[in-house]
Amino acid sequence: MSQLPPLFLRLNHEVRGPFEWDRLCELAESGVITPATESSPCGDGPWTAIRDAGDYHGVFPQRAQLQFKAKPFEEVNRSSHPPVDHHALIAAANRGRPAPPAGRPPVAAPSGNEVEDILRLNREREKQAGLDQLKPAPPGPNRRRRDYLMLLIGGNLVILLTLYAIGGLALGGVVAAVFTLVITWALYGIMDKY
């Protein structure tokens, strides 16, 4: 194909080229040009589609058509076997149940495989075992007294030492008393046990 002259191409309204046969094949393979791309042996025209420009149709080789292979399926449910009856399977599973352990009264089995029946049965078992009774929580440690004493002693020490350092010890007693009242009111008057 080297005897064919190079072609100019009009791509995105711009003239590009000239392109030799090998370069045209690369552009066709990457999808830059199509058989409808305008081409000309000279840069000024006349412009025609590459498929109509002589022997350049070989630039676009036929691609192999890929298809999915038909997968053979194996027949599982043969006509010689009857269809599975799920009611018979459930009945067979419920046959031969062991007796309930001693000390626990027997509970009636649910009439069917319905969700409401199963939930009702579970609720009856909870009541029989006493699992639905709420018990009061044990009292926890009382941290309020500890926090009150820490705030009272620590706060009064800071107040008294600060006022002693600046020389206002007489005022320190009043400020410490107000602080004590505020802490007592906040922890015992406003807050609950924690």
VENGI-V503150 format. One record per residue. N is the residue number from 0. RES is the residue in one small letter. D_CENTER is the distance of its C-alpha to the mean C-alpha in Angstrom with 1 decimal. Layout:
BEGIN
n->N res->RES d_center->D_CENTER
n->N res->RES d_center->D_CENTER
END
This chain:
BEGIN
n->0 res->m d_center->58.1
n->1 res->s d_center->59.4
n->2 res->q d_center->62.4
n->3 res->l d_center->60.1
n->4 res->p d_center->60.2
n->5 res->p d_center->57.1
n->6 res->l d_center->55.3
n->7 res->f d_center->54.1
n->8 res->l d_center->50.9
n->9 res->r d_center->49.8
n->10 res->l d_center->46.1
n->11 res->n d_center->44.4
n->12 res->h d_center->48.0
n->13 res->e d_center->49.2
n->14 res->v d_center->51.7
n->15 res->r d_center->50.6
n->16 res->g d_center->52.6
n->17 res->p d_center->54.7
n->18 res->f d_center->52.6
n->19 res->e d_center->54.1
n->20 res->w d_center->53.2
n->21 res->d d_center->50.8
n->22 res->r d_center->48.9
n->23 res->l d_center->48.7
n->24 res->c d_center->47.2
n->25 res->e d_center->44.5
n->26 res->l d_center->43.7
n->27 res->a d_center->43.6
n->28 res->e d_center->41.3
n->29 res->s d_center->38.8
n->30 res->g d_center->38.9
n->31 res->v d_center->40.7
n->32 res->i d_center->43.6
n->33 res->t d_center->44.0
n->34 res->p d_center->47.3
n->35 res->a d_center->47.5
n->36 res->t d_center->47.5
n->37 res->e d_center->50.9
n->38 res->s d_center->53.3
n->39 res->s d_center->56.9
n->40 res->p d_center->59.3
n->41 res->c d_center->60.2
n->42 res->g d_center->58.1
n->43 res->d d_center->59.9
n->44 res->g d_center->59.3
n->45 res->p d_center->59.9
n->46 res->w d_center->56.2
n->47 res->t d_center->55.3
n->48 res->a d_center->52.2
n->49 res->i d_center->51.9
n->50 res->r d_center->52.2
n->51 res->d d_center->55.6
n->52 res->a d_center->56.8
n->53 res->g d_center->58.9
n->54 res->d d_center->57.6
n->55 res->y d_center->54.2
n->56 res->h d_center->52.3
n->57 res->g d_center->51.9
n->58 res->v d_center->49.5
n->59 res->f d_center->46.8
n->60 res->p d_center->46.9
n->61 res->q d_center->45.7
n->62 res->r d_center->42.2
n->63 res->a d_center->41.4
n->64 res->q d_center->39.6
n->65 res->l d_center->36.7
n->66 res->q d_center->35.7
n->67 res->f d_center->33.6
n->68 res->k d_center->35.8
n->69 res->a d_center->36.3
n->70 res->k d_center->34.8
n->71 res->p d_center->37.1
n->72 res->f d_center->35.7
n->73 res->e d_center->37.2
n->74 res->e d_center->38.3
n->75 res->v d_center->37.0
n->76 res->n d_center->38.4
n->77 res->r d_center->42.1
n->78 res->s d_center->44.5
n->79 res->s d_center->46.5
n->80 res->h d_center->43.8
n->81 res->p d_center->43.3
n->82 res->p d_center->39.8
n->83 res->v d_center->37.8
n->84 res->d d_center->38.4
n->85 res->h d_center->35.5
n->86 res->h d_center->37.9
n->87 res->a d_center->40.2
n->88 res->l d_center->37.4
n->89 res->i d_center->36.5
n->90 res->a d_center->40.1
n->91 res->a d_center->40.7
n->92 res->a d_center->37.9
n->93 res->n d_center->39.3
n->94 res->r d_center->42.9
n->95 res->g d_center->44.2
n->96 res->r d_center->42.0
n->97 res->p d_center->43.4
n->98 res->a d_center->45.0
n->99 res->p d_center->43.2
n->100 res->p d_center->44.1
n->101 res->a d_center->47.2
n->102 res->g d_center->47.0
n->103 res->r d_center->44.2
n->104 res->p d_center->45.5
n->105 res->p d_center->44.3
n->106 res->v d_center->41.9
n->107 res->a d_center->42.2
n->108 res->a d_center->39.8
n->109 res->p d_center->37.8
n->110 res->s d_center->39.7
n->111 res->g d_center->36.9
n->112 res->n d_center->33.4
n->113 res->e d_center->32.2
n->114 res->v d_center->29.3
n->115 res->e d_center->31.6
n->116 res->d d_center->34.2
n->117 res->i d_center->31.9
n->118 res->l d_center->30.6
n->119 res->r d_center->34.2
n->120 res->l d_center->35.4
n->121 res->n d_center->32.8
n->122 res->r d_center->33.9
n->123 res->e d_center->37.5
n->124 res->r d_center->36.9
n->125 res->e d_center->35.2
n->126 res->k d_center->38.3
n->127 res->q d_center->40.7
n->128 res->a d_center->39.1
n->129 res->g d_center->39.1
n->130 res->l d_center->35.4
n->131 res->d d_center->35.1
n->132 res->q d_center->37.6
n->133 res->l d_center->36.4
n->134 res->k d_center->38.3
n->135 res->p d_center->38.9
n->136 res->a d_center->37.1
n->137 res->p d_center->39.6
n->138 res->p d_center->40.7
n->139 res->g d_center->39.1
n->140 res->p d_center->41.1
n->141 res->n d_center->42.6
n->142 res->r d_center->41.7
n->143 res->r d_center->43.3
n->144 res->r d_center->46.8
n->145 res->r d_center->45.7
n->146 res->d d_center->44.1
n->147 res->y d_center->47.1
n->148 res->l d_center->49.6
n->149 res->m d_center->47.6
n->150 res->l d_center->47.5
n->151 res->l d_center->51.1
n->152 res->i d_center->52.6
n->153 res->g d_center->50.5
n->154 res->g d_center->50.8
n->155 res->n d_center->54.5
n->156 res->l d_center->55.2
n->157 res->v d_center->53.5
n->158 res->i d_center->55.4
n->159 res->l d_center->58.7
n->160 res->l d_center->58.4
n->161 res->t d_center->57.4
n->162 res->l d_center->60.3
n->163 res->y d_center->62.7
n->164 res->a d_center->61.9
n->165 res->i d_center->62.7
n->166 res->g d_center->65.7
n->167 res->g d_center->64.7
n->168 res->l d_center->64.9
n->169 res->a d_center->66.5
n->170 res->l d_center->63.6
n->171 res->g d_center->61.2
n->172 res->g d_center->62.3
n->173 res->v d_center->61.5
n->174 res->v d_center->58.1
n->175 res->a d_center->57.2
n->176 res->a d_center->58.3
n->177 res->v d_center->56.2
n->178 res->f d_center->53.2
n->179 res->t d_center->53.8
n->180 res->l d_center->54.0
n->181 res->v d_center->50.8
n->182 res->i d_center->48.9
n->183 res->t d_center->50.4
n->184 res->w d_center->49.7
n->185 res->a d_center->46.0
n->186 res->l d_center->45.2
n->187 res->y d_center->47.4
n->188 res->g d_center->47.9
n->189 res->i d_center->44.4
n->190 res->m d_center->41.9
n->191 res->d d_center->41.3
n->192 res->k d_center->41.2
n->193 res->y d_center->38.2
END
